[in-house]
Amino acid sequence: MTGLSQARDAAIPRPPDEDPALWREGLKAGLPSLFGIAAWGMVVGVAMVKSGLSVPQSLVMTLLVFAGSAQLASLPLILANAPIWVILATALVVNLRFVIFSALMAPHFAHLPWRQRFLLGYVSGDMTVAIFMQRFPSETPALGKVSYLKGLLYPNWSAWQIGSIAGIFLGSAIPAEWGLGFAGSLAILCILVPMIINSAALCGVLVAGATSVLAYGFPYKLGLLSAVVLGMGTAMLIEELLEKRKPHG
């Protein structure tokens, strides 16, 4: 039966991946978030320069890494001359959510060449994945999925880079008394609050916050890494407990 099912699926023509109308639809869906993405990128760009990185180093970091939370998490570690493994481990843990994003997106684009999947994955972000999954919750092939995703991804990436590069070049001109640390905290809160969608996420945030305060004095800023790990673990545990309590039909 499996062989017959696969043969039948192969015989059904797949809808075209590209469609200009879907590209415009994706652009329109992601447009409201572009200003916030650019502002967040500017905060990260300024933070990189203020942390002591040169303009070329900051440019290379923002173009290659493209992960604001990981960049901000790694900057104090770089300043503290932390071992490279601590910096890499921190950035990896902060970005573990992209493993989940990849698992969600993979069934939609498994038929594409690996180079194209690599490029689309590299420029993907939190908001773009969320918006795409709202538009295409089913893995069933549909017209213009790639175009819709590109309409989300490329403007999002461009807004981030424009904001980040502007922040890099403006960083040296902004007075230190403007409180860039506070501005960065506000930017993180603007992203964090909408993501607290249930009690599991709230518990994870509370545990992570408490851990970061209690472990503030840890060497090499390991308190941040501990807070992320414990926060994620708490959220996953609470989510599992809530699932077990749900009535099963």
Secondary structure, 3 states (H helix, E strand, C coil): CHHHHHHHHHHCCCCCCCCHHHHHHHHHHHHHHHHHHHHHHHHHHHHHHHCCCCHHHHHHHHHHHCCHHHHHHHHHHHHCCCCHHHHHHHHHHHCCHHHHHHHHHHHHHCCCCHHHHHHHHHCCCHHHHHHHHHHCCCCCCCCCHHHHHHHHHHHHHHHHHHHHHHHHHHHCCCCHHHCHHHHHHHHHHHHHHHHCCCHHHHHHHHHHHHHHHHCCCCHHHHHHHHHHHHHHHHHHHHHHHHHHHCCCC
